[in-house]
Amino acid sequence: MTAAQLPPVAPEVTATLVEDLSPRLRKRLDAAVTKLAARPTHRDGDTVTIAVDDETELRLHAPGGVVATVGAISCGCLLAPACVHRAAAACAAPAADQAPPPTAPEPAPTAVDPHPDGPTTPTPATAPVGTPATEPAPTPDAVPDADSPPEVASPDQRAVAGALWSAGAAVLEAGVDGAGAVAQAALLRAAHTARLRQLPRPASAALSVVTLLRAARAGDPSYRTTDLVTALAELLGTAHRVGTVSGAELAAVRGRARRPYSPDGSLRLYGLFTEPVVTDSGHGGARTWVAGPDGRLCTVGDVAPGGAGRALGVADRAVRLGDTALTHRELGRAGLAVSGATVSPDGRLGAGKGVKAVTARGAAWTEPPLAALWDTPPAEQAARALRSVSRYADPAGGGSDLLFLDVELLGAVRESGGTCLLARCAGGVPVRLTAADDDPALAHRDNLMLLATAPGTRLRIIGRLVPALHPRLTLLACTHPTGEGTIDLGFDRLRRADLPDPSAPVHPAPPQPGGPRGESPLHLLERRVEQTVPAGRAALGMLGDVTGEAHRLRRAGLPTAAGLLTALCASAAQRGRDLFGRLLPADTDGFATHWLAAARYTAAVAESLCAAAWEPREPTGRRTA
């Protein structure tokens, strides 16, 4: 049995079942979850049955696709309903991320989103005490009316934020290995209460932490420690800020419960390209990017369970938008006239009954209005894309992570993780182009390697920014090497006859900032931040003296990083004793504060280094002043 075979369970259901267990059964809960995961399941309509043993069955009833009540999980064992099996099943299932029904106790917020029909400008988050001064200060989205004080969080909201902080700090204290079902239930309870108190952004962060903890403990190959670091820092950061900010900043921290589609009238759209979408969860499909006359980007997607095979099939199916008969791949090179359009804040086009769309003339990448996308300097494009992919950007913010560049191919370049394609864009900036997906069923990798054999070829490309210490993109689409049309690099396959040169040398990797291995000294602090997550505070405290690492950071011009590293490790190792020599409880709040400051600082500096790498260079290869 896998989590994907079970219906999602509402957070409050899981929390209640765990809270109702006796202390003895709570100690057995993690083992019960592991044991249950190995048992067979059977689905019959809205009910999933798990065979606990040869004689006992456990049922999860999910009308509407979600287990919404405690009574919807039933067990046939002799100890039911006070058995451990019901709680174990809830903990093994995915956590449902649903906004609760409207409730009366919480008063409606008085502050409104300054951009109710579109994306808001992401607001930089404020870290707790100890955050380095190099981080940007928050910038309000709007100036409140001088005659009325800015809105502040209610006492209930501050109390919920405190519970979220405590639950997140407990995860840092225990680490992945110690954050079992009981710790996860505390997060789920806090997330549910946060939803009820109109704090959807911190609630979503808490659910993300639970999902990643479960993936880490289950050995999910798609799990990455950096993802859990980001989720924990988002949870702790938003929980901290709820009680310290006001007005528009508070609105950004609270977030929005849903990302609704809003009416956008009539749109004239021009196709750009189509990319395959394949997720780690087994979903697949296609996403077609289009642009309006003003350069605004929108997408039309079709993603469902099915993997790469479904992605290849969907590309040649008609898009779900009005009555148009265009397929996704055809739309990527054609145009649409849409009336009654609805658009989500992240640019997705709605396909409601009132939407009408007819085929229209498209535009080449070298013709207006699409040509204007390539006129913006690469550094400005990278800064804009970096804001959209920032680890701690406001989830309600819009923006695209795509870059539109004119490049000259230089050939293949070897890296520690394989081979990528080296190119040069405007300003003499070398850019590394990588495959968007290595699945052999898709054309990304084969096309990239074929293009690497044609140095000197000039192409107009579209890529997705990969935050790194050097300019880096995943290559999504490009003009045909012959200059005739465009290539969707995930679907269309180039042939050697399409290339002007059949051979090319392999270039050595250009030097990167931060040392011979391309590492910035910042990794010394990043490593300690990440090491906390798997094993917890105590493991970090046993790593020994970090004076040498702090000295390296200071020599590299990063004194703030050195101070944060020293404070973080000192806090991890600090344990006082009482008059009888017994260890006092650890200061989990203090350690969480130091860890959060270090996590946010490393992210801010890494993003600054990424942006700086895209600055144009002089002919000698040095960056301009």
N, C-alpha and C positions, 0 to 999 in steps of 0.2 A: 504494500500500500504506500502511495505517495500522497503528499499534501494536496497535489492537484486532483486526486481522485475524490477528495472530500469537499463538501460544499463549504463556502465561507461561513464563519461563525461570528456573530456580532460581538464586539469587545466586551460589552457588559455581561454577556452570557458566560464567556470564558472566565471573566473575573469573579463572577458570583459562584460558579461551580468550584473554583479553586479556593475561594474564601470560605466556603461551607465545609471544606474538608477538615478533618481532625489533624492536629499536629503530626500524628504518626503517619497518616496517609499522605500528608504533604511531603514528607521525607521520601516516600515511595513514588511520588508523582513522575519524576523524570524517568525513572526506570520503566514505569508503566507506559509512558509516551513512546519510548524506544521499542518496547515489546509490541505495542499496538501497531506500530508502523510496519511490522513484519507480517501482520495478519491480512488475509484476503478480504476484499470488499465486493459488494454487489449493489448496483443501482437499479431501482425500480421507480420510475417517475421522479417524484420529488423526494424520495427516501433512499438514503444510502445505508446499507447494512454491513457491519463489520463482524466477522466471526471471531469473538474473543477466544473461544476454544470450541471443542467439538459439540458442546451442548449449550453454549451461551452466545447470544447475539446482542449487538449494540446497534441502535438505530438513530440516525440523524435525519430529522424531517425538515426539509428546507423549501417550504412554499415560496415561490418567487425567487428561488435560488440562494436564499440566505437563511441560516438557522438563527431565528430572531428571538426565541424565548428559551428559558432554561428547560421547560417541559418538553421541548422539541427533541431533546436528547434523552433517550431511554435505554436502560440496560436490563437484561434478563437474569442477572446473577442474584444470589440470595441476599447480598448486602445492599442492593439497590433500594432506594435512590442514593444512599449514603456511601456508595462505592467509589473507588478511584477511577473506574473505567470511564464514566461520563466526563469527568474533568480531563482525563487523558485524551479522549477523543476531541474535545474542544481545543486543547492545546496543540494537537497534531494537525488540525485543520487550519487553513488560511484565515487570517483576521479580516473580517469584512470592513471595508472603508466606506461607510455610508453615513451621510448626515442624518441626524435624528429628526423626528417630526417637530414642528414648531412647538415651543413650550411657553407657558405664560409667566413663570417666575422671573425670568431674566428680562429686564427692560430693554426695549429696542435702542440700539446705539443712536446717539444724536449726531455723530459725525458721519458724513457720507463719503463714499469714494469720489475723488474729484474727477475721475474718468469712468463713469458707470458703464459706458458702452464700449469700452476698449481697454487696452492694457495700460497699466500704470507704470510710471517710471520707477525702476527698482530702487529701494532705499537702502543704503549701506547700513548694516547692522551695527549696533553698539555693543561691544564686548564688555565684560565685567571689569571691576577694578583690577589693574595689572596689565591691561591691554596696552601694547606699545603705542607711543604717540604717532608712529608712522602710519597707522591705519587711518583711512579717511573718516572724517566726522560725518555724522548723519546729516542729510539734507532733506528737510521737509518737502513733501510733494505740493503742499498748498499752505498758504498763510491763513490762519484762522481769523475770524472776525474779531476786530479789536474790542468790540463791545461784549464779547462772551468769552469766558475762559476756555482753554482747550480741554477736550474730553480726556479724562483719565480712567484707568481701569477701575471697575467696581471691586468692593471687598471680596465678593465671591470669585471674581476672576483672579485676583491676586492670590487667594487661597489655592485655587486650582493650579496656578502657575507654580506655587510653592510645592505642591504635590508632584507636578511634572519634574521639577528640578530635583527633588529628593529621589524620585524613581530613576532618573537618569544618572544621578551621582552614585546611586547604589550599583548600577551596572558598571560604571567605571571602577568602583571599589572591587567588585567581584570578578570582572572580566568576562569574556565569553564563556569560559569554562565553568564559572560559578553562577552565571545569570540564567538559571533554569526556569522552569515553568512558573514557580512562585514569583520570582522577580519580574517575569514577563506579565503575569497577571496584575501586578501593581501598576505597570505601565499601561496596560489595557484599561484598568479602572480609571486611571488619571486621564487617559485619552477620551474615554466616554464622557467623563464629567466635563472635560474641556469643550467637547462638542456642545453639550447642553448649555454651557456658559458662553457660547459664541466665540470660541477660540479655535477655529478650524485649522489654522496653520500649525500651532504647537501640537494639536491632536494628531494631525497627519504625520508630523515628525516622530511622535511617539510610536505610531503604528509602523512606520518605516523601521525604527529601531527593533521592534519586536520581530518583524519579518526577516530582517538581516540576522538577528541573533539566532533565529530558528534555522536559517540557511547555513550559518556558520557551524552550529552544533550538529547539523545533519550531514555535513561534509559536501554541501552543494558545490559542484565545480564552478558555478557562475559567481559564487561569493567572492567579494574582494574586501580586504580589511579597510581600504580607503573609503569604501562606500559606507561602512559602519562608522568610521571616524566622522565623515561628513554628516551623517544622520544624527549622531550623538551631539555634535557641536551645534547643529541646527536646533535640536530639542533644548539643550541647555541655554543656548543663546536667546531663543525666543521666550523661553520660560523666564529668564532673567529680565528681559526687556519689558515684559508685560507690566511690571510694577514700577518701571523707571522712566517710561516715555509717555507722551500724550499726543493728542491731536492726530494729525496725519500719520505720524510715526506709529502711533498705537494701532491705527487702522491697518497699516502694512504688517505689523507684527501679528495682529489677530488673523489676518488673511480673510479669504472668502470661501464660503462653504462649497460653492459650486463654480464652475467656469461656464456660464450659460452662453448660448448662442444669442447674439443680439442682431436685430434687423440692420441691414446695411444697404437697402435700396437696390438700385441697378448697378451692376459691375460689368466692366469690359476687361476680360482677362486674357493674358497671353501665356501660352505654355512654355516652360523652361526645360524640364526634364522629369524623368520618372526613376525612382529608386526602389529596389526591393527592401522590404522590412522583414527581418527575421530576428525574433527575440529568444532570450535564454529560456523563457517559459514555454517554448514550443509553438508560438504564434508566428504566422507568416502572412505576407500580403504585399501591397504596393502603395507607394505614396507619390502622387504627382504634384510638382511644384508649379505654380502659376504666379504671374505678376500683373499688377494693375498699371494703368498709365502713369501713376505717381511712384511706381517702384515698390509699392507695398506687396509683400509676399503672402500667398495663401497656399493651402494644401487641400488636396482631395485624396482621401485614403480609404483603403479597404483591407483591414487586418483582422484575422480570426485564427483559431487553432489550425495548424497545418504545416508550419515550418517552411523550408526553402521550396519544397514542391508546390505548395500553395502560392507562394510568391511568384513563381514562374507562370502559373496558370492565371492568376489574377491580372497580371500585366496586360493580357490580351482580352480582358473582359470589359464591358461597358462600365464607365464610371457611374457611381450612384449620385447623380445630380440632374434633376429635372428630367427631360425627355431626350437628352442627347444620346446618340448612339456611339459616340467616340469611346474608344478603349483608353486605358491609362496611357499606354505608349503613344497612341495617336494624339491625345490631349497634350502630351509633353512637347509636341511640335506644332500644335494648332492653336485655336483660340476659342473663347466662349463669350457669349453675351448672356448674362444672368440677370433675371428680375426677381424681386422678392428675396434677395440673398440674405442669408444669416451667416454670421462669422463669429467664431469663438475668440477669446482674447489672445490665444496662441496662433490664430490665423487659419484654423480649420473651417472649411466651408460646410454649412449644414445642408442636409438633404431632405428637408421637410416637405410636406405636401404643397405648400404655397410657393416653393422654389421652382422657377422655370428657367431652362437653359437651352440655348440653341448654338449650333456650331458657327464659328466666325473665323475670319482670317487670322492666322497667327503672325508672328514676326521673327525674323532671324535674329541671332544674338548680336549682329552688327547693325541692326536697324532699331530706330526708336519704337517703343520706349525701352526695350530691353537693353540696348547698348549702354544706356546710362548707368546700369548696374556695375559695369566695368570701369567707369570713370572715376570712382572714388579711390583715393590712394590706399594701398594695401594696409598701411599702418592704421588708418581710420577704420577700415573694415574689420581688422583684427580686434581693435578696441571695442567696437560695437558687438562683435560676436562674443568676445570675452565676457562682456556684461551679461549676455544671455546664458552662458554656460557656467558662470561663477557658481562655486559651491554653495554660496549662501545668498544667492539672488532671491528676490521676492518671487515666490511661485506664481503670483498673479501677474507678474510683469511679462510683457511680450518680447519681441525681438527674435532674430534669427541667428543661427550659428554658422550660416553659409558665407563663404568668401568667393568673389568673382575676380579672377586674375588672368592676366595675359602673361604667359611664361614661355621660356625657352628650355627645352629638355636638355639635361647634361649627362644623363646616363644613370646606371644603377649605383647604389652606394650600400656597402655592407654595414650592418648594425649588429648589436649583440642579439637582437631578437629575430634577425633574418636580413632581408634585403628590401630596400625601398627605392623609389625613383627620385633622383635629385633634379631640381629645376631652379631657374632663376626668374624672379618676377621684377616688376618695376622698382627702381632704386637700388638694383644690384643685390637684392635680398635673396639668399639661397633658401629654398623651401623643400622640405622633404614630403613626398607624396606617398601615401600608403594605401593599401587595399581596404575598402570599407568593410569587407567580409571575406574571410578565407574559405568559406564553404565552397567545395569544388563544383557544386551544382550551379553556382553563380559565376558570372564572368569577370568579377573584379580582379582577382589575382592574375589570371591569364592575360588580361588586357594590360595590366600594369607592367608585367614583365616584358610584354611585347613592345610597349612604348619605351621601355628602358633601352631597347636596342636601336633607338633612332635618335642619337644626340644631335642637337642643332635644330630639331623640329620645333616650330613655334605653334603654340596652341592657346586657345581661349578655354579656360577651365572653370568648373564649379567644384568647390570642395568644402568639407566640414572641418572647422577648426578643432585641432587637438591641442589642448593647453600643454605646453612644454617649454623648456628653456631655449629651444630653437624653433623657428617657424616650421609648423607641421600641419598637414591637412590629410584627411581621408578623401581620396579622389572619387567623385561621384559622376561627373559628366564632362565632356570636352568636345571641342569641334573635331570633325573628322580630319585626319592628317592631310588629306587631299584638299581640304577647304570646302568640301561639299557636305553640308548638313552637320548634324551633331550626333554624338554617341552617348547612349545611356550605358555607362560602363558596368553596371550590374546585370544588364540584360543583353545588350548587343555585343557581339564578339568580333573583334578586329582580326584581320588576316595579315600575314606577312606581306602580301602583295599591296596592302594599303599603306605601307611605310616607305619612306624615301630612302632609308639606309638600312641594310640588313644586319649590320654589325656595329658594335660599340664597346669601348673599354669599360672596365669596372673601376670607378673612381674611389680613392680612399676617402674615408669619412672626414669632413672638415672639422677643425677643432671647435669644441663647444665651451661655453663659459663654465668656470668652476673647477678646472683641473683636468688632468690627462684623460680621465674616464668620463668627462662630460658632466660631473656631479658638482652642483653648487654646495658650498659648506652648509647651506640651509638644510640639507638632508640630515645633518647631525641632530637637529631639533625635530624634524619631521619623523625621524626614526623612533625617537623616544615617545612622541605623541602616538604613533601607531602601535608601539610595543605595549602600551598600557591596555589597549582594547582586548587582545586575546587572553592575557593572564591577570590583569587587574593591577591595582595600585601596589600591592605588596611585592609583586614580581619586579616592577620598575624600581622600587626602593632597594632591591638587592643587587642591582646592576653595577654598583660600585661608584668610584669617584669619577666625576665628569669634568674635572678642572681642565684637563687637556683639551677636551672637545670645546669647552667654553673659550679657551684661549685661541683655538683655531677660528672660531666664529668672530672673535674680536679682531684678530689679524686680518680677516676678510672684510672688515668694515660693517659687521653685524653685531654691535654691542647689545642691542635690544634682544636679539635672539640668544646671545650668551646669558644675559640676565634671566630670561624666561626659562632657559634650560636648567640653570642652577636652581632657580626657585622651584621648578617642577619636580626635580629629583629630590631636593631637600624636603619638599612637602610629602613626597611618596615615602621617604624613609623615616619621617618624624613620627615617633610613638612615645608619648610620655608615660611615666609610671607614678602610681600613687605612693603613699607613705609606707605601704607594705611591699613595695617593689612589684606590684602587679601592673601589667600593661593597661593603659587607659584606652578607651575607644578612639579609633582613628578619626581625624578631622576630615570626613568625607566631603563636606561642603567646601572647605578650604582647598583641598586637592582638586576638586572639580573646577573651582575658579581658576586655579593655575593652569590646569589642562586646557580649559576652554580658551584662555588667553593665548596659550601657545598654539593651539589648533587654528584659531582665527588669524593669528599673526603669520604663520607659515603659509596659509592660503593667500593672504593679501600680498605677501612678498612674492610668492610664486607667480601670481597673476601679474604683478608689476614687471617681473623679469620676462614673462611671456610677451607682454605688450612691448617692452623695450626691444625684444629680439626682432620685431617687425619694422623697426625704424629704418629708413633708407640709409644706405652706406655710401661712403666716398669711393672713388675708383680704386683706392688703395686697399679697400676692404674694411676700413675703419668706419665706425658710425659717425654721422655728422653731428656737429654740436647742436 
